[in-house]
Amino acid sequence: MDYAITAEIPTADELIELYGSVEWTAYTDDHAALVAAVDGSFCVLTARNAVGKLVGLARTVSDGYTIAYIQDILVSAEHQRLGIGGALLDELLHRTERIRQVVLLTDAEHAQRAFHESRGFTEAHDFAPHQLRSFVRFR
């Protein structure tokens, strides 16, 4: 499959359709918040297929110097397992290579760990020489 990765902010309808396709209802339950969050992101990358349909997105929240938090990497359900998520992550890592810390949280699925470790990430509790702790608070 041919696709192009570019830095852009998709339309509200495109965002709602993409996030809905992977059932991320925490985002789609509040359309205005989703659009505002993406618009306020440090870097937003999209993947579009040959006819221009949005099939993937990755975004970071960052100060641009010391930390970048990878907030979302998602690929529509029908376009998963085609290398699009990896290509989006690789491009995000390229664009944040001068930033000291790049951090992300993800589901505890085995495939998630393997995917992120293949891109140079280490789980916080496995970090050496000094162990790290990660904390999260959800509302």
Secondary structure, DSSP 8 states (H G I E B T S, - for coil): --EEEEE----HHHHHHHHHHTT-HHHHT-HHHHHHHHHT-SEEEEEEETT--EEEEEEEEE-SSSEEEEEEEEE-GGGTTSSHHHHHHHHHHHHTTTSSEEEE-----HHHHHHHHTTT---GGG-SSS---------
